[in-house]
Amino acid sequence: MDLLTTHAPQCRVHVTTNGTQWTPRVERIIDRLPVDVAVSLDAATADTYEAIRIGSSWANVQTNLDRFLDAADRRGTTVTVTMCLMRNNWHEFFEFCREADRRGIGCDVNTVTQPAHLSLYRMTSAEIATVVAEMEATERRYGSTLGRSRRTWSAELDKLRSHLAALQAETPVSGLDVRRSNPEFPEPYPTVDSPATEPVAEPSAIAPPTIDPATDPHGDEDAPGSAPPDDSTPAPPTAPEPVLPPPTADDLAALDAATTIHLDGGSVVAAITGATPGAQFLGREPSSLLGSSLATLQEFLRVEYGDPAEVRGGVTADGARVYVARCTDGTVMVAETRDDNGTLTVRVAFRRAAEVGVDPDGTAPPNSDTTPRG
């Protein structure tokens, strides 16, 4: 920016700022360059603003906003305010729009999809329905009082309505629920459209186990991407890895009614199918998990079912790798398959300890209900 003031003072610049700083350097740049400024406010009151932007002062940023507006009047530039619309500030969105109108400036919204616990678009349909209902009530009573900001307000309300309808129809919303690869950015893992490269190891939904060679039809083959052994340099001695016992017939049968997780690129949830209608999956509405990482699902599994005390593993006749974890609060059964393009699909079934009457030794008593709950 300092170089521009000297070598290209006519260059028009757009700056997005939190508005917390007004220094001699900022003032010099504003005076010498035509700078359009967008100030991130994220609130309409001091309490909400200071709870979101820890350590910042609402009074200070309002003073600086006035300074930016004065400079814009002198320079013929523009000032706008923006809001990252989230669970903890949506209730002030209308007042945010109205304040922008009062100041005679534009306002815009940034859609937040991550982190999930702050995103409106990771809420359940019931939660979003409440947000939409309250915004619609505000729209009916006061919507006509908005000026320039009416376009921003209406666009966000329509977007939330559309997302709610998609949740209720169990249809992923493109651009919000499903992440799409950008070919201009490097991929952290191979995709269908990526050049052929060495495959990147991905975490299992439970743990990266060692498969019993007796149950693995591919056990005598070289691992994909492994280099031929170098006879000239002996490999250093390593401790033998534990071998998992194979899953039981009941474990495999439970997976027939499992919920299926489709992973986009190998580690991001793109779709969930087979879940019981109206039921929660990992303690959440299935659609709220779209876009989550495999690591996030692992954490949800641990929270819902506890740490695994015993893990079984094997490979089925159709090539699916099966892992069964006996956890503190139940049993988790996972089957992983990969298609010809390398896309990973995970089937998951659960049994609560209370549902199956698991004894302390991990066994179910006679005549117990062992129906899988997907």
N, C-alpha and C positions, 0 to 999 in steps of 0.2 A: 504493500500500500504506500509506503514512504517513497519507493521508486516511482510509482505512478504519479505522485504529486509533483515530481521533478520532471519526469520524461514524457508523461502522457496525461496531463491535467485535464484534458478534454474527455478522457475515457470514463464512460458511465459505469458505475459499480453497484452491485447489489450485495448487501451484507445482512446476514441473520445473526442476531445478538441476543444475549439474555438481558441486556440493558442495565446491568449492574455497575458498569464502569463509565465514568465521564472524566477523562484526564486531559491534560494539555495536548497530548498526542492525538487523542480521539477528536478533540475540537479542531486541531490543525488539519487533520485529514478531511473532516467534514467541511471545513471552510474552503479547502483547495480542490476537492474532487466532487463531482456530482454523484453522491452516494444515496441510493434508495435503501432504506433500512426497514427490516422486519424484526420486531421485538417479540420474543417468546414470553408470554405472560402466564398461560396455563391456568388462569383463575380470574375471578372477578372480585375477590375479597382478600384482605390481608391474611386472614387465618388459613385459607386454603392455599394461597400462594406460598406462604412461608412453611407450610407443612410439606409441600412438594419440592420446593427449591430451598433445601436446608441451608441456613446461613445467610440467605438473602433477605433484603428488607423491601417490603412492599412500598413503603413511603419513598425510599431511595429510588426504586425503579420507576415510580410514577414521576418523580422529579426529573429523572433523566429522559423519560418519554417526552415530557414537555420541552426539554432542550432539543431533542431530535426533531420535534415538530417545528420549533422556532427556526432551526437551521434549514429544514425543508422549505419553509415559507421563503426564506432568503434565497435559497439556491434553486428553487423550482423543482425540487425532488419530491419523493413520496415517502411516507411512513405507514406501515401496516403493523397489525398485531396478530400473533398466531397462538393457537392453543393445541396442545397434545391432548386430545379428548380421551379421557380415561375413566376408570371406575370411580376414582376419588375426586373428580372435578366436573363430571357431566352435569351435575345439578346446578352448576353456575354457568353453563354454556349460554343460556338465553341472556343472562345479565352481561356476560362477556360481549355478546353481539350488540346489545343495547348500548354498552359503554363505548364501543367502537363507533357507533352511529353518533353518540353524543359528541365525540371528539372529531367527527367528520373524516374518519379514516377507514380503510378497508380492514377486513379480518379474514383469516383463513384457518383451516384445521389440518393438523397432521394426524393421520390414522395410525394408531398404535396397535400392533399385533403381538409384539414381544416387549418386555416379559409378559407371560400369559396372565399372571395374577393382577396386572394392571389393565389389561386389554378388555374393552367392551366386547370385542369379537371372540373372546375365549369364554364368555359367560354362557350359562345354560339358557335354553330358550325361555324358561320361566323368568330368569333374571333379566334378560333383554326385553321380554314382554313388559315387565314393570317399567323399565327405562323408557321404552317407546310409548307406553300408555301415559306416563307423566309428561313427556315431551309433547305428545299430541294434545293433552289437556292445556298445556301452556300455549301451544299453537292456536287452539280454538279461541282462547281468551285474549291473548296478547299478540299473536303473530302479525296482525295487520299494523301494529304500532312500529314494527321494525322498518328501517330505511334501507340503506345500501347493504346492510348485513343480512337482509332477508334471503338473498341467494345462498349464502353460506349456511345459514340455519336450515333452510329447506333441503339443501343437498345432503346434509348430514342426517337429517331426520329420514329422508328417503333411503339413504344407504342403510341405516339401522333397520328400517322396515323390511328392506329387501333381504338383509341378513337373517332377520327373524323368520321370514317366510321360508328361507332356505333351510334353516334349522328345523322348523316344524315339518318340512317335507323331506328332511334328512338328505338334502342335496348340498354338496360342498360349494362354496362361493369362490369362483375363480379370482385369484389375486389376494384373497384373504385367508381361505382355509387351506389352499394347496400352494405350496411354494413352487415356483417355476424357475428353472435354471436360466441364468443369463450367460449367453455364450461369450460375452466380453470379459467375464470374470473367471479366474481359475477355479476349477472344481476341486473341493477337498477329497472327493472320492470319484471313481469312474462312473459315468452314466452311459446310456445307450448311445448318445451322440458323441461321446468323448472318444479321442483316438485310443487305440488299443494300448494299454499300459499294464504294468504289473498290478494285479488286484490288491486293493487295500483291505486289510483285515478289519472287520466290523464286529462290535461287541454283540454277544448273544443276548437274548432277552433276559436270561438268568445269569449265566456265567460262561466263560470260555473253557469248557471241560475237555478232557482227553477221552476220546471215544474208544471203547473196547474193540480191539481189532476183530474179535470173534463175531461182533455184531455189525461191523462196518464192511460192506461189500467192496469199498474202495481202500481198505486198510493197507493193501500191499502195493498201492500206487504211490508214485512220488507226489508230494504236495504241489498244488498248482503254483507255478512261478518259482519253484525251488531250483537252485543251481545243481548240476551234477557234482557228486562228491569229488573232492580234490584229494587223491591218494597221496600226494606229496607232503601234505601237512596234516598230521593227525588231529582230529577234533579233540578239544579239551574235554575231560571227563565231566559229565553232568549227572545230577541226581535224577533217578527215575521218576517220571511224573505219575501221579496216581491215576488208576484206570477206573472209570465210573461203572458201576453195575448197570445192567440194562433195565429199561422200564418194564413194568408189568403189563400183562394183557389188559387189565382194567385201565391203566394209564392211557394206553393207545386207544381203547374204546371211547374214553372220555373226550378225546380230541375230535371224534366224529361230529360232536355238537359244539365245536369250539367257535369262538368269535375270531374272525380273520382280520389281521392288520396288514394293509398294503403300504409298503414303504417306497417313497419317491427318492430314487438315487441311493437307496440302501439304508438310510438312517433318519428319514423324516416321514412322519405319518401322512400319507396322501388320502387314504380312505379306510373306513372301518365297516365291515359287513358281517352279517350273521348275529349281531347283538340282539338280545331280546327287546322287542319294542317297548319303549317306556321305561326300561330298566337302566340302571347306571352301570358303567364299565370302569373298573378301578376307582370307584367312588365318585365318578363324574359322568355327565352326559357324553356319550361317545363323540358327538360332533365337536365338543369343546377340546378334544385331543388332537384334532386335525392341525397339522403344522408342527406338532411337538416332535422333539428328537427322541431317538431310541433311548438315550441316556435318561431323559425325563420319564419315560415309561418305566424304566428300571427303578427309579426312585419311587414312583407311584406304587409299583408292585411291593417294594420293601415296606412302604408306609401301610399299605392295606393288609399285607399278609406276614410281615415280619421277616427276619433274616432266615435264610435257608439253613436247616440243620442237616439235611441229607440231600444229595443231588444224584439222580440217575440219568443215564444218557445212552443213546444208541441211534442207529440208522434203520429206517423202515425199508420195506421192499421197494417202495416207489422213490427212494432216495432222500426222504425227509429226515433231517436230523432232529431227534426228539430229546428234550431235556425235561426232567420232572424234579421239582424242588419241594421237599417236605419242609414247610416253613412253620414259624411259631403259631400262626393263626389259620393254617390251612395248607392246601397243596396247590401248586401252580404247575400246569402242564403246557409245554411249548413245543411246536413243531415248525421248523424253518425249512422252506424250500426256495430254490432259486431257478428262474426260468432260463431259457437259452440266451436271453439278453443280459442276464446277470441281475435281474430285478429280484429283490428279496421279499418274500411273503411270510408272515408269521401267524400261525394259528395258536390261540391261547384259550385254555379252559381252566376253571378254578373249582376247588372244593373247600368250603370253609370247614375248619376243624369241628365247629359246633354242628354243622350240617351232616357230617359223616360220622360223628361220634368217635373221633380219633382218640385212642388210648394214649397214655404218656409215651408208650414205646413206638407210636406212629402207626399202629394197626387199627383197623376198624372192627368193632365187635360184630358178631353174626347178626344178619338181618338188618344191618344199618343201611340208611339211605345214602347211596354213593352217586346220586344223580349229579352230573356236572352242571355247574352254574356258569354259563359263559357271559 
